[in-house]
């Protein structure tokens, strides 16, 4: 039963029992005049009904708003398979990633959340990516410093709650279906009697302009193989000019298509050691291999 409707029930009981608004009235006295009667007028009943309808409407509106809040998916460690190969000097941060859902036309929604070394605070990057083109069709950066001076008063969960309606609208407008199984898996894997694998190739190096390291990565490509066939799914310029290592991390399989979202990582030098930047790229498993 809706909470607001309880008000109507109580109000009708008030009318039926003839409860007096003046506790000093003697109900056993024959001298009570019509002016002292406990009968509630038609106008008062109408007012009660109107108030109840408004309360019901507000309650239903709140229920609808709550229903639009996205359910927070679990965080995933995308470095769990690449960690043994890490060449890290001193890895200071492992961002947490959430997969929010998939569309039936090649899109996926994910978020990356990280504590920011140096300045402090927390940042969430919420992205909907078209895995056919690798274009980001929606981006929302959420920064804890936008909501408090210290940057530490809001948890990642608090920040998601604040932006819940914006994220829900983006998911809905891009036909993202939430609640799907989102297992993070490692390469190589076998599907439809084909063995798929991935590696990073064509790594380019340049001298470190800051003089801290002998050389840093300036470019690389991501290769996916299907038995003896292959295709390059992306050619990448690193996000940082002091990128030291790259890793094949794993993949997610779309629940609707024969398509994966491959994940790679760049390890680069930051303020308090090295940190990771994740890359997400689509790869259809049935086309484009030569």
C-alpha positions as CSV (number, residue, x, y, z in Angstrom):
1,X,0.0,0.0,0.0
2,X,1.3,3.4,-0.9
3,X,2.3,5.6,2.1
4,X,0.2,8.5,1.0
5,X,-3.0,6.5,0.9
6,X,-2.7,5.8,4.6
7,X,-3.4,9.5,5.1
8,X,-6.8,9.1,3.3
9,X,-7.7,6.1,5.5
10,X,-6.9,8.0,8.6
11,X,-8.8,10.9,7.4
12,X,-11.9,8.9,6.6
13,X,-11.7,7.2,10.1
14,X,-11.6,10.8,11.5
15,X,-14.8,11.6,9.7
16,X,-16.6,8.3,10.5
17,X,-15.8,8.5,14.2
18,X,-16.7,12.1,14.4
19,X,-13.5,13.0,16.2
20,X,-13.7,16.5,17.7
21,X,-11.1,19.1,17.0
22,X,-11.9,20.4,20.6
23,X,-11.0,17.8,23.2
24,X,-13.1,19.7,25.7
25,X,-16.4,18.6,24.2
26,X,-18.5,16.2,26.4
27,X,-19.8,13.6,24.0
28,X,-22.4,12.3,26.5
29,X,-24.0,15.7,27.0
30,X,-27.3,16.5,25.4
31,X,-26.6,20.1,25.4
32,X,-24.0,20.0,22.5
33,X,-25.2,22.5,19.9
34,X,-24.8,22.1,16.2
35,X,-21.9,24.6,16.4
36,X,-20.1,22.3,18.7
37,X,-20.7,19.2,16.5
38,X,-17.7,17.1,15.6
39,X,-19.0,16.5,12.1
40,X,-16.5,17.4,9.4
41,X,-17.9,19.6,6.6
42,X,-18.0,18.6,3.0
43,X,-15.5,21.3,2.2
44,X,-13.0,19.8,4.7
45,X,-13.5,16.3,3.3
46,X,-12.9,17.7,-0.2
47,X,-9.7,19.3,1.1
48,X,-8.5,16.0,2.6
49,X,-9.1,14.2,-0.6
50,X,-7.2,16.9,-2.6
51,X,-4.3,16.7,-0.1
52,X,-4.2,12.9,-0.4
53,X,-4.2,13.0,-4.2
54,X,-1.3,15.5,-4.2
55,X,0.6,13.3,-1.7
56,X,0.0,10.2,-3.8
57,X,1.2,12.1,-6.9
58,X,4.4,13.2,-5.1
59,X,5.0,9.7,-3.8
60,X,4.6,8.2,-7.2
61,X,6.9,10.8,-8.7
62,X,9.6,10.0,-6.2
63,X,9.1,6.3,-6.9
64,X,9.6,7.0,-10.7
65,X,12.7,9.1,-9.9
66,X,14.1,6.3,-7.8
67,X,13.4,3.8,-10.6
68,X,15.4,5.9,-13.0
69,X,18.5,5.8,-10.9
70,X,20.9,3.3,-12.5
71,X,21.9,0.3,-10.5
72,X,25.6,0.5,-9.6
73,X,27.5,-2.4,-11.3
74,X,30.3,-4.1,-9.5
75,X,33.9,-2.7,-9.9
76,X,36.3,-4.8,-12.0
77,X,40.1,-5.0,-11.8
78,X,41.1,-5.0,-15.5
79,X,44.8,-5.5,-14.6
80,X,44.2,-8.9,-13.1
81,X,45.6,-10.9,-16.1
82,X,48.4,-8.4,-17.0
83,X,49.8,-7.9,-13.5
84,X,52.4,-10.7,-13.8
85,X,53.9,-9.0,-16.9
86,X,54.1,-5.6,-15.3
87,X,57.3,-3.6,-15.7
88,X,56.1,-1.1,-13.2
89,X,58.6,1.0,-11.3
90,X,56.1,1.7,-8.5
91,X,52.5,1.3,-9.6
92,X,50.6,3.8,-7.5
93,X,47.0,3.3,-8.7
94,X,44.8,0.7,-10.3
95,X,41.6,2.3,-11.6
96,X,38.3,0.5,-11.0
97,X,36.0,-0.1,-14.0
98,X,32.3,-0.8,-14.2
99,X,30.4,-2.1,-17.2
100,X,26.9,-0.6,-17.3
101,X,25.4,-2.4,-20.2
102,X,25.3,-3.1,-24.0
103,X,23.1,-2.1,-26.9
104,X,22.0,-4.4,-29.7
105,X,23.7,-2.1,-32.3
106,X,27.3,-2.2,-31.2
107,X,27.5,0.2,-28.2
108,X,28.8,-0.4,-24.6
109,X,28.7,1.8,-21.5
110,X,31.6,1.8,-19.0
111,X,33.0,4.0,-16.3
112,X,36.6,4.3,-15.0
113,X,37.1,5.7,-11.5
114,X,40.3,6.7,-10.0
115,X,41.8,8.6,-7.1
116,X,44.0,11.4,-8.4
117,X,47.6,11.5,-7.2
118,X,49.2,14.8,-6.6
119,X,46.2,17.1,-6.3
120,X,43.9,14.5,-4.5
121,X,40.2,13.9,-5.0
122,X,38.3,11.5,-7.2
123,X,37.4,11.4,-10.9
124,X,34.9,9.2,-12.7
125,X,34.9,9.0,-16.5
126,X,31.6,7.7,-17.7
127,X,31.6,6.7,-21.4
128,X,29.3,5.2,-24.0
129,X,31.4,3.9,-26.9
130,X,30.4,2.8,-30.4
131,X,32.4,-0.4,-30.8
132,X,32.0,-0.3,-34.5
133,X,33.8,3.0,-34.9
134,X,35.5,3.2,-31.5
135,X,34.0,6.7,-31.2
136,X,32.7,7.9,-27.8
137,X,29.1,8.9,-28.3
138,X,28.7,10.1,-24.8
139,X,31.2,11.3,-22.1
140,X,30.6,12.6,-18.6
141,X,33.5,13.5,-16.4
142,X,32.6,13.6,-12.7
143,X,35.1,15.3,-10.4
144,X,34.7,15.4,-6.6
145,X,36.3,18.9,-6.6
146,X,33.2,20.2,-8.3
147,X,31.3,19.4,-5.1
148,X,33.6,20.1,-2.2
149,X,36.8,22.1,-1.6
150,X,38.8,19.1,-0.4
151,X,37.7,16.7,-3.0
152,X,37.5,13.9,-0.4
153,X,34.0,14.4,1.1
154,X,32.3,12.4,-1.6
155,X,32.9,8.7,-2.3
156,X,32.6,7.2,-5.8
157,X,29.2,5.9,-4.9
158,X,28.1,9.4,-3.8
159,X,29.2,10.9,-7.1
160,X,27.3,8.3,-9.1
161,X,24.2,9.1,-7.1
162,X,24.5,12.8,-7.7
163,X,24.7,12.3,-11.5
164,X,22.3,9.3,-11.6
165,X,19.6,11.1,-13.7
166,X,22.2,12.2,-16.3
167,X,23.7,8.7,-16.6
168,X,20.2,7.1,-16.8
169,X,19.2,9.5,-19.6
170,X,22.4,8.7,-21.5
171,X,21.9,4.9,-21.1
172,X,18.3,5.1,-22.2
173,X,18.9,7.4,-25.2
174,X,21.6,5.0,-26.5
175,X,19.5,1.9,-26.0
176,X,21.9,0.5,-23.5
177,X,20.5,-2.6,-21.8
178,X,21.7,-2.9,-18.2
179,X,21.9,-6.0,-16.0
180,X,23.7,-8.2,-18.5
181,X,26.5,-10.6,-17.4
182,X,29.8,-8.9,-17.8
183,X,32.6,-11.4,-17.3
184,X,36.1,-10.0,-17.9
185,X,38.1,-12.7,-19.7
186,X,41.7,-13.2,-20.8
187,X,43.3,-13.9,-24.2
188,X,43.6,-16.3,-25.9
189,X,40.1,-17.8,-26.1
190,X,38.2,-20.1,-28.4
191,X,34.8,-19.4,-30.0
192,X,33.0,-21.0,-32.9
193,X,36.0,-23.3,-33.3
194,X,38.4,-20.4,-33.9
195,X,41.2,-19.4,-31.5
196,X,41.5,-15.7,-30.9
197,X,44.4,-13.9,-29.4
198,X,45.7,-10.3,-29.1
199,X,49.0,-8.6,-28.9
200,X,50.5,-5.1,-29.1
201,X,52.7,-4.5,-32.2
202,X,54.5,-1.8,-34.0
203,X,55.6,-0.1,-30.8
204,X,57.4,3.2,-31.5
205,X,59.9,4.8,-29.1
206,X,61.3,8.2,-28.7
207,X,63.7,9.9,-26.3
208,X,62.2,11.1,-23.1
209,X,61.9,14.9,-23.4
210,X,62.1,15.2,-19.6
211,X,65.3,13.2,-19.4
212,X,63.9,10.8,-16.7
213,X,63.9,7.6,-18.8
214,X,66.0,6.3,-21.6
215,X,63.1,6.1,-24.0
216,X,59.3,6.3,-23.9
217,X,56.5,4.9,-26.1
218,X,55.2,7.2,-28.8
219,X,52.8,4.9,-30.7
220,X,51.6,1.3,-30.9
221,X,49.0,-0.9,-32.6
222,X,46.6,-3.5,-31.3
223,X,46.4,-6.7,-33.2
224,X,43.8,-9.4,-32.9
225,X,44.3,-12.8,-34.6
226,X,41.8,-15.5,-35.6
227,X,43.7,-18.7,-36.1
228,X,46.1,-17.7,-38.9
229,X,44.3,-14.6,-39.9
230,X,44.7,-11.2,-38.4
231,X,43.5,-7.6,-38.2
232,X,44.7,-4.4,-36.5
233,X,41.8,-2.9,-34.5
234,X,43.5,0.3,-33.5
235,X,46.6,2.5,-34.0
236,X,47.2,4.5,-30.9
237,X,49.1,7.5,-29.7
238,X,49.6,7.2,-25.9
239,X,47.7,9.6,-23.6
240,X,50.9,10.5,-21.8
241,X,54.3,11.6,-23.2
242,X,56.0,9.5,-20.5
243,X,54.3,6.1,-21.3
244,X,56.7,3.3,-20.3
245,X,54.8,0.1,-20.9
246,X,51.7,-1.3,-22.7
247,X,49.6,-4.3,-21.8
248,X,47.0,-6.6,-23.3
249,X,44.5,-6.8,-20.4
250,X,41.6,-9.0,-21.7
251,X,38.2,-8.5,-23.2
252,X,34.4,-8.5,-22.6
253,X,32.0,-10.3,-25.0
254,X,28.9,-8.5,-26.0
255,X,25.7,-10.4,-24.9
256,X,24.0,-9.4,-28.2
257,X,26.6,-9.7,-30.9
258,X,29.7,-11.7,-32.1
259,X,31.8,-8.7,-30.9
260,X,34.2,-8.1,-28.1
261,X,35.4,-5.0,-26.3
262,X,39.2,-5.5,-26.1
263,X,41.0,-3.8,-23.2
264,X,44.6,-2.6,-23.2
265,X,46.5,-0.5,-20.7
266,X,49.2,2.2,-20.9
267,X,51.5,2.5,-17.9
268,X,52.8,6.1,-17.5
269,X,54.7,8.1,-15.0
270,X,52.7,10.3,-12.7
271,X,53.3,12.3,-9.5
272,X,53.6,9.4,-7.1
273,X,54.9,6.5,-9.3
274,X,53.3,5.0,-12.4
275,X,49.6,4.7,-13.1
276,X,47.3,3.1,-15.8
277,X,45.2,4.5,-18.6
278,X,42.8,1.9,-20.1
279,X,41.9,1.7,-23.8
280,X,38.6,0.1,-25.0
281,X,38.3,-1.0,-28.6
282,X,35.7,-3.0,-30.5
283,X,36.4,-6.0,-32.6
284,X,33.8,-8.0,-34.5
285,X,34.9,-11.7,-34.4
286,X,33.5,-12.6,-37.8
287,X,34.6,-9.9,-40.2
288,X,37.8,-8.0,-41.2
289,X,40.4,-10.7,-40.7
290,X,42.9,-11.3,-43.5
